[in-house]
Every structure is written in structure tokens, then in C-alpha cells.
């Protein structure tokens, strides 16, 4: 193969690594999340309702990202309550964390993807 192909492969690989790092940044540690779950943290799935209805954590309730600002304050009035967020890939739960912090929630954490949240909450792989 010539140098052009290797450059393209290197660029694709670099983009993949960057995506994975970006997706994982800002997520709560597994151990801390497990402790919070045991202590009764609120689990919120920010995926659209159709995704939530196709499978979700039994302890989680669904508030889609677009409705978070208006619906969550009705559901959780205590702005100091621990809230654990997850979505399909982890990117929207990261956005949700920032939205909730902007409106005054203090203990908001991203679990990341649904798969990671499932492993943390259930203690087993999907």
C-alpha cells in the first residue's frame, strides 16, 4: 500500500480514538455510581420514548433530553438529590448533565451509555 492509504487509515483510527475519549469524558466512576445507586439515586434515561420503550433499566424513568428542563423540576424538586443520567451512547447524558447543572441541580452525573448504565446497575453484561 502506498502512503496515502496509510494516512487515511491513521486519520480514521485517530477519529475513532477521539470519539471514544470524548464519549467517556465527564462520566462518573463505576464504583461511585454503584454506591449512589445503592443509596437510592434517581436514574434518568434521556433517550427518546421509543428507545426507552424498546428496553430500559427497571429503576429508571424516562425524560427525553428535549423535555428535561421542563419535566425534571416537576419530578425532582430537591436540587441536591443525586441524579444519574444515561442515554444510548453517552453524548446526550453529558449534555443533560450540563443542562441540569445550569438550572441549579448540584449532584448530577453521567453514567454514559445505556450499556454502561445496565452493567453498573445490574452488575452483569447485556
C-alpha positions as CSV (number, residue, x, y, z in Angstrom):
1,X,0.0,0.0,0.0
2,X,1.2,3.5,-0.6
3,X,1.5,6.3,1.9
4,X,-1.9,7.8,1.0
5,X,-3.8,4.7,2.2
6,X,-1.9,4.6,5.5
7,X,-2.6,8.3,6.0
8,X,-6.3,7.7,5.5
9,X,-6.3,4.7,7.9
10,X,-4.4,6.7,10.5
11,X,-6.8,9.5,10.2
12,X,-9.8,7.2,10.6
13,X,-8.2,5.5,13.6
14,X,-7.4,8.9,15.2
15,X,-11.0,10.0,14.8
16,X,-12.3,6.8,16.3
17,X,-10.0,7.2,19.4
18,X,-11.0,10.9,19.7
19,X,-14.7,9.9,19.6
20,X,-14.2,7.3,22.3
21,X,-12.3,9.7,24.6
22,X,-14.9,12.4,24.1
23,X,-17.7,10.0,24.8
24,X,-16.1,8.8,28.1
25,X,-15.1,12.2,29.4
26,X,-17.1,13.5,32.2
27,X,-18.6,10.2,33.3
28,X,-18.8,9.1,36.9
29,X,-16.6,6.3,38.0
30,X,-18.2,2.8,38.1
31,X,-17.5,2.5,41.9
32,X,-19.0,5.8,42.8
33,X,-22.1,5.2,40.6
34,X,-22.7,1.8,42.2
35,X,-22.6,3.5,45.7
36,X,-25.1,6.1,44.5
37,X,-27.4,3.5,43.1
38,X,-27.3,1.6,46.4
39,X,-28.2,4.8,48.2
40,X,-31.2,5.4,46.0
41,X,-30.0,7.9,43.4
42,X,-32.6,8.9,40.7
43,X,-31.8,7.1,37.4
44,X,-32.9,9.1,34.4
45,X,-32.9,7.8,30.8
46,X,-32.7,10.8,28.5
47,X,-33.3,8.7,25.3
48,X,-36.5,9.3,23.2
49,X,-39.6,7.5,24.4
50,X,-39.4,5.0,21.6
51,X,-35.9,3.9,22.6
52,X,-36.9,3.8,26.3
53,X,-39.9,1.6,25.4
54,X,-37.8,-0.8,23.5
55,X,-35.8,-1.6,26.7
56,X,-34.8,0.2,29.8
57,X,-33.5,-0.2,33.4
58,X,-36.3,-1.1,35.7
59,X,-35.3,1.6,38.2
60,X,-35.0,4.4,35.5
61,X,-37.6,6.8,34.4
62,X,-37.7,8.4,31.0
63,X,-37.3,12.1,30.4
64,X,-36.1,12.8,26.9
65,X,-33.3,15.3,26.6
66,X,-35.6,17.9,24.8
67,X,-38.0,17.8,27.7
68,X,-35.5,17.7,30.6
69,X,-35.6,21.4,31.5
70,X,-39.4,21.5,31.9
71,X,-40.2,18.0,33.2
72,X,-37.4,17.1,35.6
73,X,-38.1,20.0,38.0
74,X,-41.7,18.7,38.3
75,X,-40.4,15.2,39.1
76,X,-37.4,16.0,41.3
77,X,-37.8,19.2,43.4
78,X,-34.7,18.6,45.6
79,X,-31.8,20.1,43.7
80,X,-29.4,18.3,46.0
81,X,-30.6,14.8,45.1
82,X,-28.2,12.6,43.3
83,X,-29.2,12.1,39.7
84,X,-27.6,9.6,37.4
85,X,-28.2,10.1,33.7
86,X,-27.8,7.8,30.7
87,X,-28.6,7.6,27.0
88,X,-27.8,5.5,24.0
89,X,-24.1,6.5,23.5
90,X,-23.2,8.8,26.4
91,X,-23.2,12.0,24.5
92,X,-26.7,13.1,25.4
93,X,-26.3,12.2,29.0
94,X,-23.3,14.5,29.1
95,X,-25.4,17.3,27.6
96,X,-28.2,16.5,30.1
97,X,-25.8,16.9,33.0
98,X,-24.8,20.4,31.8
99,X,-28.5,21.4,31.3
100,X,-29.4,20.3,34.9
101,X,-26.3,22.0,36.4
102,X,-27.3,25.2,34.6
103,X,-30.7,25.1,36.2
104,X,-29.3,24.5,39.7
105,X,-29.1,20.7,40.3
106,X,-25.9,20.1,42.2
107,X,-25.3,16.3,42.2
108,X,-25.8,15.3,38.6
109,X,-23.6,12.7,37.0
110,X,-23.5,10.9,33.6
111,X,-23.4,7.2,33.6
112,X,-22.8,7.3,29.9
113,X,-24.3,4.8,27.5
114,X,-27.3,2.5,28.2
115,X,-25.0,-0.5,28.0
116,X,-22.6,1.0,30.7
117,X,-25.6,2.0,32.9
118,X,-27.0,-1.5,32.6
119,X,-23.7,-3.1,33.7
120,X,-23.4,-0.7,36.6
121,X,-27.0,-1.1,37.9
122,X,-27.4,-4.8,37.2
123,X,-23.8,-5.9,37.8
124,X,-23.8,-8.0,34.7
125,X,-23.2,-7.6,30.9
126,X,-26.0,-7.1,28.5
